[in-house]
């Protein structure tokens, strides 16, 4: 069957829902038909929560699961990864 939305559509949903006030360095963004995976770094644990809460506002992101959330080796940033189940 032909999917309703393409990887580009999901990228646009992701971009539109991403909070502009949070500074994030996205290292990896993999968009598949059953899973979206993102790895990045930001300034605080609260910023990770803001990213998750903003993405949850989009109905096309069914489940968002935080994986590893930890301080970077230099202690200045927070490394995190997210697993997102697309639902559109």
C-alpha positions as CSV (number, residue, x, y, z in Angstrom):
1,X,0.0,0.0,0.0
2,X,1.0,3.6,-0.6
3,X,1.6,5.5,2.7
4,X,-0.6,8.6,3.3
5,X,2.4,10.7,4.3
6,X,6.0,10.7,3.0
7,X,9.2,11.1,5.0
8,X,9.2,14.7,3.8
9,X,5.6,15.3,5.3
10,X,6.8,13.9,8.6
11,X,9.9,16.1,8.5
12,X,7.6,19.1,8.0
13,X,5.3,18.1,10.8
14,X,8.4,17.7,13.0
15,X,9.7,21.1,12.0
16,X,6.4,22.9,12.6
17,X,6.0,21.3,16.0
18,X,9.6,21.8,17.2
19,X,9.9,24.6,19.8
20,X,11.7,27.6,18.4
21,X,12.8,28.9,21.8
22,X,14.8,25.8,22.5
23,X,18.4,25.6,21.2
24,X,19.0,22.0,20.1
25,X,21.8,20.5,18.1
26,X,20.2,17.6,16.2
27,X,22.9,15.0,15.4
28,X,20.6,12.3,13.9
29,X,17.1,12.4,12.5
30,X,15.9,9.2,11.0
31,X,12.4,9.1,9.5
32,X,10.9,5.7,8.7
33,X,7.3,4.6,8.1
34,X,7.0,3.0,11.6
35,X,9.5,5.0,13.6
36,X,11.2,8.4,13.8
37,X,14.4,8.6,15.8
38,X,16.2,11.7,16.9
39,X,19.5,12.2,18.8
40,X,20.7,15.6,19.9
41,X,22.0,17.8,22.6
42,X,20.6,20.8,24.4
43,X,21.3,23.0,27.4
44,X,19.1,21.4,30.1
45,X,16.8,18.5,31.1
46,X,13.9,21.0,31.0
47,X,14.7,21.8,27.4
48,X,14.3,18.1,26.5
49,X,10.9,18.1,28.2
50,X,9.9,21.2,26.2
51,X,10.8,19.5,23.0
52,X,8.8,16.4,23.9
53,X,5.8,18.4,25.0
54,X,5.8,20.5,21.8
55,X,6.1,17.5,19.5
56,X,3.2,15.8,21.4
57,X,0.9,18.7,20.3
58,X,1.0,17.3,16.8
59,X,-1.6,14.6,16.3
60,X,0.7,12.8,13.8
61,X,3.1,11.8,16.6
62,X,1.4,9.1,18.6
63,X,4.0,8.0,21.1
64,X,7.1,9.9,22.0
65,X,9.6,8.0,24.2
66,X,12.7,9.5,25.7
67,X,15.7,7.1,25.6
68,X,19.0,8.1,27.2
69,X,19.0,11.5,28.7
70,X,22.3,12.4,30.3
71,X,25.0,15.0,30.7
72,X,27.5,15.2,27.9
73,X,31.1,14.0,28.8
74,X,32.2,17.6,29.3
75,X,29.2,18.3,31.5
76,X,28.1,21.4,29.6
77,X,25.2,20.0,27.6
78,X,22.5,17.3,27.8
79,X,22.6,14.4,25.4
80,X,19.2,12.8,24.6
81,X,17.4,10.6,22.1
82,X,13.7,10.3,21.2
83,X,11.7,7.6,19.6
84,X,8.5,8.7,17.9
85,X,5.7,6.6,16.5
86,X,4.1,8.3,13.5
87,X,0.3,8.0,13.4
88,X,-0.9,9.8,10.3
